[in-house]
Amino acid sequence: MVELLLTPLSYPFMVRGLTAAIIVGVVCAVLGTYIVLRGMALFGDALAHAILPGVVVGYLLGGGNEIWLSFGGLVAGILTALGIGLLNQGKVKEDTATGVMFAGMFALGIALLSTVRSYTVDLTHFLFGNVLGVSNYNLWLSGIFGSLVILTIILFYKELLVISFDPILAQTLHLPTKFLNNLLLLLIAVTIVLSLQTVGLALMSAMLVTPAATASLLTRHLPVMMILSATIGAASAVIGLYLSFYVNIASGPAIVLTCTFFFMLAFANQRL
């Protein structure tokens, strides 16, 4: 058993992959508690796909350079989040605004992608993830932005708690609800970008939703839910990577399937 645990750690790419996957698992899980509480599961999925044009533009400008790809995805994510927030301030409902922005940005991404002849090789890992290919740059990027997301959640914990559970009370207390809503959208956008290399666009929403949804079946107290969610996210990342190493399956799907397994266990336990 000890040999099974230590053998993968003899490879530097596994150590980097495990570190990045744990960071992503924890950050996505903590932020995901607000997404689950506010019923924004589809928003996370939509925003994950909406950053595609930014990734493609970054590729066109930087020729596959990781900095350009990440920066392009971040810009597209921020613009999409702000666009949804702007539409939502008018007479457009949030789900409608999300659908409009998601469809438009994703279509733009596909249109741009069709102009990249070598995208099959260069961009596929951003669609489906390649955590075992995480570079030192990706690791530092995940650590820095992940820390900023967690720090922001800690600083605005009470305010985000109020607007998530009781928007009317938030208005009564004169909280800057528009700012807080946009802040949450921006945090989701940043988290999605830092998670690109780990699980990819196609599976991103699972990391934002499934650990938090699992924790919500086990407790109704937000701090406990966050801790449980982060634990489930980190454990899924580690177990999924070991499964990927020994069973020879893609790392991103292995992590997501592990998350789903934990959710089914929690659901079954609740039904008993």
Secondary structure in CASP SS format (residue, H / E / C, confidence):
PFRMAT SS
TARGET T0000
AUTHOR 0000-0000-0000
METHOD secondary structure of the structure
MODEL  1
M C 1.00
V H 1.00
E H 1.00
L H 1.00
L H 1.00
L H 1.00
T H 1.00
P H 1.00
L H 1.00
S H 1.00
Y C 1.00
P H 1.00
F H 1.00
M H 1.00
V H 1.00
R H 1.00
G H 1.00
L H 1.00
T H 1.00
A H 1.00
A H 1.00
I H 1.00
I H 1.00
V H 1.00
G H 1.00
V H 1.00
V H 1.00
C H 1.00
A H 1.00
V H 1.00
L H 1.00
G H 1.00
T H 1.00
Y H 1.00
I H 1.00
V H 1.00
L H 1.00
R C 1.00
G C 1.00
M C 1.00
A H 1.00
L H 1.00
F H 1.00
G H 1.00
D H 1.00
A H 1.00
L H 1.00
A H 1.00
H H 1.00
A H 1.00
I C 1.00
L H 1.00
P H 1.00
G H 1.00
V H 1.00
V H 1.00
V H 1.00
G H 1.00
Y H 1.00
L H 1.00
L H 1.00
G H 1.00
G C 1.00
G C 1.00
N C 1.00
E H 1.00
I H 1.00
W H 1.00
L H 1.00
S H 1.00
F H 1.00
G H 1.00
G H 1.00
L H 1.00
V H 1.00
A H 1.00
G H 1.00
I H 1.00
L H 1.00
T H 1.00
A H 1.00
L H 1.00
G H 1.00
I H 1.00
G H 1.00
L H 1.00
L H 1.00
N H 1.00
Q H 1.00
G C 1.00
K C 1.00
V C 1.00
K C 1.00
E H 1.00
D H 1.00
T H 1.00
A H 1.00
T H 1.00
G H 1.00
V H 1.00
M H 1.00
F H 1.00
A H 1.00
G H 1.00
M H 1.00
F H 1.00
A H 1.00
L H 1.00
G H 1.00
I H 1.00
A H 1.00
L H 1.00
L H 1.00
S C 1.00
T C 1.00
V C 1.00
R C 1.00
S C 1.00
Y H 1.00
T H 1.00
V H 1.00
D H 1.00
L C 1.00
T H 1.00
H H 1.00
F H 1.00
L H 1.00
F H 1.00
G C 1.00
N C 1.00
V H 1.00
L H 1.00
G H 1.00
V C 1.00
S C 1.00
N H 1.00
Y H 1.00
N H 1.00
L H 1.00
W H 1.00
L H 1.00
S H 1.00
G H 1.00
I H 1.00
F H 1.00
G H 1.00
S H 1.00
L H 1.00
V H 1.00
I H 1.00
L H 1.00
T H 1.00
I H 1.00
I H 1.00
L H 1.00
F C 1.00
Y H 1.00
K H 1.00
E H 1.00
L H 1.00
L H 1.00
V H 1.00
I H 1.00
S H 1.00
F H 1.00
D C 1.00
P H 1.00
I H 1.00
L H 1.00
A H 1.00
Q H 1.00
T H 1.00
L C 1.00
H C 1.00
L C 1.00
P C 1.00
T H 1.00
K H 1.00
F H 1.00
L H 1.00
N H 1.00
N H 1.00
L H 1.00
L H 1.00
L H 1.00
L H 1.00
L H 1.00
I H 1.00
A H 1.00
V H 1.00
T H 1.00
I H 1.00
V H 1.00
L H 1.00
S C 1.00
L H 1.00
Q H 1.00
T H 1.00
V H 1.00
G H 1.00
L H 1.00
A H 1.00
L H 1.00
M H 1.00
S H 1.00
A H 1.00
M H 1.00
L H 1.00
V H 1.00
T H 1.00
P H 1.00
A H 1.00
A H 1.00
T H 1.00
A H 1.00
S H 1.00
L H 1.00
L H 1.00
T C 1.00
R C 1.00
H C 1.00
L H 1.00
P H 1.00
V H 1.00
M H 1.00
M H 1.00
I H 1.00
L H 1.00
S H 1.00
A H 1.00
T H 1.00
I H 1.00
G H 1.00
A H 1.00
A H 1.00
S H 1.00
A H 1.00
V H 1.00
I H 1.00
G H 1.00
L H 1.00
Y H 1.00
L H 1.00
S H 1.00
F H 1.00
Y H 1.00
V H 1.00
N C 1.00
I C 1.00
A C 1.00
S H 1.00
G H 1.00
P H 1.00
A H 1.00
I H 1.00
V H 1.00
L H 1.00
T H 1.00
C H 1.00
T H 1.00
F H 1.00
F H 1.00
F H 1.00
M H 1.00
L H 1.00
A H 1.00
F H 1.00
A H 1.00
N H 1.00
Q H 1.00
R H 1.00
L C 1.00
END
